[in-house]
Structures are given as C-alpha cells and as structure tokens.
C-alpha cells in the first residue's frame, strides 16, 4: 500500500496542525490572562478603598487647616486692631514702673544717707 501526498496537501496538513497548536496556546494564554485580570481587579478595588480613605482624610485635614488659618488671622487682626490699646497699657505699666523705681531710689538714697550719717557719728564717738 502506497500513499502518495502531494506537496499542496502536505502544506495544508502542516497548516492545520499549526492552527491547532496556536488555538491550544491561545487558550492557555487566555486562562492566565483571566487570572491576571482577577488579581488586577482586586488590586484596583483595594486602591479605590485606600484612595477614598485618603481623600476623606485630606478633606478633614483641609478643614482643620482652614480653621487654624482662620483663628490665626483673627488673632492677627485682633492684635493689629488693638495696637493702640496695647501701647496704652504698656506705657501705663512703664510709667508705673518708673514711678516705683523713682520712689524706691529715693528710699534707697535716703537709707544710704542715714547709714553714712550713722557711720560718721560712730567714728566721732
């Protein structure tokens, strides 16, 4: 029994075998691709949760920073608006301190004079 195959038929069979191998390879690649897509979906879902948390926290922090800057600006406005009051109070305090210093200085000078007089009187005796 002799079988004769012409070259044309040989290439068709070879092409069919290559096509079957290609289909099997494509099926294996698609299976791995599906596993990869499932893992990617899990990662993206986790990233969505994390980004949601970060966005919420950043809004909280942004509100806190806004509140803090408002308080600082109010304090700044209060200090700059009450500059005359602060200057008046500080000048009154300085004046009181000066008067107290003068009175204390007079008392100290008087005490020093008394000591000198008492010292001279003791030497004379």
C-alpha positions, 0 to 999 in steps of 0.5 A: 500500500502506497500513499502518495501526498502531494506537496499542496496537501502536505502544506495544508496538513502542516497548516492545520496542525499549526492552527491547532497548536496556536488555538491550544496556546491561545487558550492557555494564554487566555486562562492566565490572562483571566487570572491576571485580570482577577488579581488586577481587579482586586488590586484596583478595588483595594486602591479605590478603598485606600484612595477614598480613605485618603481623600476623606482624610485630606478633606478633614485635614483641609478643614482643620487647616482652614480653621487654624488659618482662620483663628490665626488671622483673627488673632492677627487682626485682633492684635493689629486692631488693638495696637493702640490699646496695647501701647496704652497699657504698656506705657501705663505699666512703664510709667508705673514702673518708673514711678516705683523705681523713682520712689524706691531710689529715693528710699534707697538714697535716703537709707544710704544717707542715714547709714553714712550719717550713722557711720560718721557719728560712730567714728566721732564717738 
